[in-house]
Amino acid sequence: DWTMASFKETAIAAVRQQVGSGRVICGLSGGVDSSVVAVLLHEAIGDQLTCVFVDHGLMRANEADEVVTLFRDHYNIHLVHKDASDLFHGKLDGVNDPEKKRKIIGGLFIDVFEEEAKKVGGADFLAQGTLYPDVIESVSFTGGPSVTIKSHHNVGGLPERMNMDLVEPLRELFKDEVRALGRELGLPEAFIGRHPFPGPGLAIRIPGDITQEKCDILRKADSIYLQEIRNAGLYDAIWQAFAVLLPVRTVGVMGDERTYDYVCALRAVTSTDGMTADYYHFDHEFLSRVSTRIINEVRGINRVVYDITSKPPGTIEWE
Ligand code: XMP
């Protein structure tokens, strides 16, 4: 009978079989999927694995530090941490179109990853945390012309360019199964239970053009929102929650002063696989508390709204 423990053993054996004495490189994003891949591979092939964490400067607050601490210090996994924020921000300057943002980020990600891979002497295999929903949402459902809803940069691109074979141990799994596998592998609960975070990061949570300043504002609002969700004991009941910074300024009052600042939208959904989702029904006291804190504590935001769109017809992200 099928258990996660036996899946783990089978997956480890399959990785060893596929890789032999080859070298594997794995992109770490800080998300659950790539984290599980990294730990699974480390258990399967130890020092034959090198992880590369490309920091595009579009991460949430503290994220980069947490990733480096867990993988390099705790697991002793060989980890390259490349801070490429200036490069990404430079190329994204003035770019408004969501798909262009994804293409630019995806392309740069490949460039930087490839460069870092070369620096460590290359590899024979590339490991990716591709999940089953990634596989099916990126291909045509009808057999007709392929329709891409959103181009997910963690699927495709790298393997062709780098001429390496793919190692994708999660290809048959849904998100909840990946979490179960992570638990089986002893990953800390704080990492396993983490809400998904998209590859393009905050770039697709800031409609319109992206600046360092907007990213900083968004990081602050997002971290207050998530802190309140955790305090209320709601984190695990929600599949994904995040703040969005709208490129709209509205008028407000603060003391005797007129303000003219950005609008922050809050998003929270329940889902099992990200393919469909319902918005989360917070009570109004909770929303008031978050709104008050964000407006009082984050300079640059003077209005907070809550997104009550489900998927479909909306998507989870705003871009
Ligand atoms: P949507 O917005 O399409 O999101 O309803 C479904 C899930 O996918 C994540 N997402 C992405 N993940 N690269 C990623 O790695 C992307 O470009 C991307 N776009 C959306 C999103 O966060 C949600 O979990």
Residues whose N, C-alpha, C, O or C-beta is under 5 A from the ligand:
A	BS01	XMP	K150 S151 H152 H153 N154 P196 F197 P198 G199 P200 G274 T315 I316 E317
